[in-house]
Structures are given as C-alpha cells and as structure tokens.
Amino acid sequence: MTGSGDEQDQSAREAKIREILQEELQDGEDLANDARKMIDFLLREKKGYSPEEVRKGLAFEVQLGEEIFWSSADFLVSVDGRMGMIIKCAAGSLDSRERQAVAAARVIVSPPVPVAVVADPVTAVVLEVAGGKVIGEGFGAIPTKEQLREILSGKMPQTLDAKRLEKEKRILLAFDAIKCCVPQGGNGGVKIGPEEKNK
C-alpha cells in the first residue's frame, strides 16, 4: 500500500516540476518576444532600415553529412542586396548565446554574414563574425544602415573551408538541440533554402 502512495507522490512531484518548467519556458519566450518587438522598432525607426531590408523570423536549412536540420534567426538585415547582419533575441544571459549567433552567421550564407547580434529586452551585444569578438554593447552599438553599408564595403569574412564549416554547423546544432535558440521561423517566419543562400 505504501508503494502505491509513494508512486502517487512521485507522480505529483513530477507533474509539479513539469508545470514549473513550462512556466519558465513561457516566461522566457515572452521576454524574447519583447526583445523582438524592440529590435524591430529600433531597426526601422532609429537605425534607418526599410522594411524590405529587414527579414524577420527566418528558418534556414543546414546540412550536416546526410542529415538536414533547421535553425533560425529573428532578423536578417541586408543593405544594397547584401546580407550584413544577423540578430538573435533571447530572454537573457546573452554571453551564453554569443557563440550561437556567430555560428549562425557563419552557416547561413557563404561567405559569412559579417555582423552578429544577440539581444534581450534590456541590452544587446554586437559581434564581429570573422573573429567572433565583441565589438559593441548596448542598443546604440547595433550598426545603422550607413554603418552596415561601410562594414560591407570593407574586408569581409572569408569563406570557410569544409572542415571549419562542419564545425560551425555542429556548434549551431548543439545549441539548437538544447533549446537555446528562438523558435524556428517564429511569427510567420521565412524559410531560406539553398537557392537563396548565395544571394
């Protein structure tokens, strides 16, 4: 009889843990959505980008050996038809997301997108993709349209060799597998297939 009671207690504890985890996941997604709204406003109203230059809710295909998986980015910003900046939004702990954003920028197109940004509702971190280094912090550090145009006119990240590209794909897959990434193609996302990657 005690065994049955213990099992019921265990089931109740597990249900409570699942409920708490679900609440935390929802809270995190709400904060990430707040960050997306803020970045969307910032890019259009403060940084000088037109709606056509800001693609939102991207899901892009990544092939690793025989396997194909999908990753995502919240924003892909282009200037003069060239992809210049990828932005991923999170609920916080941006330093843990920096490597993920750099990997996404290196994988989404070849040669890589030169600038990666991670943002939460409070701040942002801007990274130079070629070296993976932080080059600015805060929303003010996110490049304006003219600044991104200047970046694109300068020295661009080099095309990755096959071995390095595979490493970046594995890093991105690892982050996605532990649910560090934002939902794929959220809010009516746009898929980027192989035919669009070279634009």
Residue, then its C-alpha position, 0 to 999 in steps of 0.5 A: m500500500t505504501g508503494s502505491g502512495d509513494e508512486q502517487d507522490q512521485s507522480a505529483r512531484e513530477a507533474k509539479i516540476r513539469e508545470i514549473l518548467q513550462e512556466e519558465l519556458q513561457d516566461g522566457e519566450d515572452l521576454a524574447n518576444d519583447a526583445r523582438k518587438m524592440i529590435d524591430f522598432l529600433l531597426r526601422e525607426k532609429k537605425g534607418y532600415s526599410p522594411e524590405e531590408v529587414r527579414k524577420g523570423l527566418a528558418f534556414e536549412v543546414q546540412l550536416g553529412e546526410e542529415i538536414f536540420w533547421s535553425s533560425a534567426d529573428f532578423l536578417v538585415s541586408v543593405d544594397g542586396r547584401m546580407g550584413m547582419i544577423i540578430k538573435c533575441a533571447a530572454g537573457s544571459l546573452d554571453s551564453r548565446e554569443r557563440q550561437a549567433v556567430a555560428a549562425a552567421r557563419v552557416i547561413v550564407s557563404p561567405p559569412v554574414p559579417v555582423a552578429v547580434v544577440a539581444d534581450p529586452v534590456t541590452a544587446v551585444v554586437l559581434e564581429v563574425a570573422g573573429g567572433k569578438v565583441i565589438g559593441e554593447g548596448f542598443g546604440a552599438i547595433p550598426t545603422k544602415e550607413q554603418l552596415r553599408e561601410i562594414l560591407s564595403g570593407k574586408m569581409p569574412q572569408t569563406l570557410d573551408a569544409k572542415r571549419l564549416e562542419k564545425e560551425k554547423r555542429i556548434l549551431l546544432a548543439f545549441d539548437a538541440i538544447k533549446c537555446c535558440v528562438p523558435q524556428g521561423g517564429n511569427g510567420g517566419v521565412k524559410i531560406g533554402p539553398e537557392e537563396k543562400n548565395k544571394 
